[in-house]
Amino acid sequence: MKFYLSSYKFGNDYTQILNMLPKGAKIGHINNSRDWLGVNEENKQKALKDEMEFLEILGFQCEHLDLKEYFGREKDLKIKLDSLKGIWVCGGNTFVLRQAMRLSGFDNIFKDLQKDENFFWGGYSAGICILCDSLKYIDYVDDANNFPYIGITEPIYEGLGIFDYALLPHYKSDHEESEMIDKEVERCINNKWLFKALKDGEIIIKNS
């Protein structure tokens, strides 16, 4: 799997995506991290529209991949993901995104999907934090006890496990969560947890 991981939105080096996917590749946009209770629906839809349009401007086909439509339908989600060349996972509440992945079976599918060296994972904020071994690193920033979906009433702290350390976005950046990220950095240091902090604009490119 190819990973393009940004602190915020598409980062300052988004043309790198053009080297990671063939022109015209079909990408599924996952924005379930914005399903939290109390979300501003107008802002949520605008962000979805803007990000999908940006991916299309880059030369890709983009469709909304709403994991809610696949709750209890893991086989159907696998068929859908097999039809795509990659996904874009947006920012929001990482714990809510994790719940959606559990209910749809995405976390099970991911175990096999990551073995595909050509499959693309792009994302930012929650879309990169979810790849860590644990979500404990962002417990100050994201509300772990926001439960928008029927069937889950306890936080899921297990991440997808690509990284065995914390990825902390929005570090020292002009972002509303930057101050809380400072506290997460301090907590990681105090607990001797490994971490990598990213400023908005910075990206990580990784092949698994």
C-alpha positions, 0 to 999 in steps of 0.5 A: 500500500502507498501512503500519502499522509498530510497534516492538513488537507492535501499538504504543500506537496500534493503533486506527489500524488500524481506519481503514486496513482495512474491518471484517471484512477478511481478514488473513494472519499471517506468522510465518516470522521465528520459524522460526530454528533453535533457536526455542522452538516453544511460545513461537512458537505462543503468540505466533502465537495471541495476535496472531491473536486480537488482530487478530480482537478488532479486528474482522478475519478472521485466518488463518495464512499460512505461507510455507513452504507456498508454497516453489516455489509462487509462483503459488499464493502470489499467488492467496492474497495476492490473496484477502487485504486485508492481512498482519501480519508479526511480529517475529523473525529478519529474515534468516530471514524474508527467506529465506522470502520468497525461497523462496516468491516473495513478494519478486517478488509484493511488487513488484506488491502494493505498487502496490495502494493499499488493501493493508495491511501491518502488522508489528513488529520484523523485520516492519518491518526487512525493508522497508528497502533493506538488512538490514546495519543489523541485523547485530548484532541478528539472526543472518544465518547461521541457515539453517532452510530447504533451498536457502539457505546464504548470508545475503540482505542485500537488503531489500524497499526501501520505505525507503532507510534503517534502521528500528531498533526497541526503541530505549531500551526494556524489551526484550532487544534494546535494548542491541544496538540501541544498538550498531546506532545507533552503527554507523549513525552511524559509517558515516553510514547514515541511520536512524530509531530507534523506542521500543517503543510507537511506530508509523509510518503510511505510504502508498506 
